[in-house]
């Protein structure tokens, strides 16, 4: 099973979650280290606004950067998720300082997005590095509906 960016527009969050869950860590690393990486990451982060839980983010005004490592030639890509009073928006290659910043590989990103991994445990084990507001980093996933496969 593989991630095909051309199907993202018709794929439900649950289908995406099932597809990623069926992939091995090695498959995730391979596809996210190749030419489709940027298209896949763009599609992933475009979905954040539709997954925001307005009931949990009312009155919240925070920014979280995701620096996803493991790109071609050791490159990384940075995306910002801004939570603004019940809504969310994303941007690629943000400027300025976020409230919290997460640095993680594509496997860890896949596990967090699909609910297959425990972000707190990944931080403790050094798989995710956090700078800034640790409380925000810990509660961030509760602000979004995590699709289950």
Secondary structure by P-SEA (a helix, b strand, c coil): ccccccccccccaaaaaaaaaaccaaaaaaaaaccaaaaaaaaaaaaccccccccccccccbbbbbbccccccbbbbbbbbbbcccbbbbbccccccccbbbbbcaaaaaaaaaccccaaaaaaaccccccccaaaaaacccccccccc
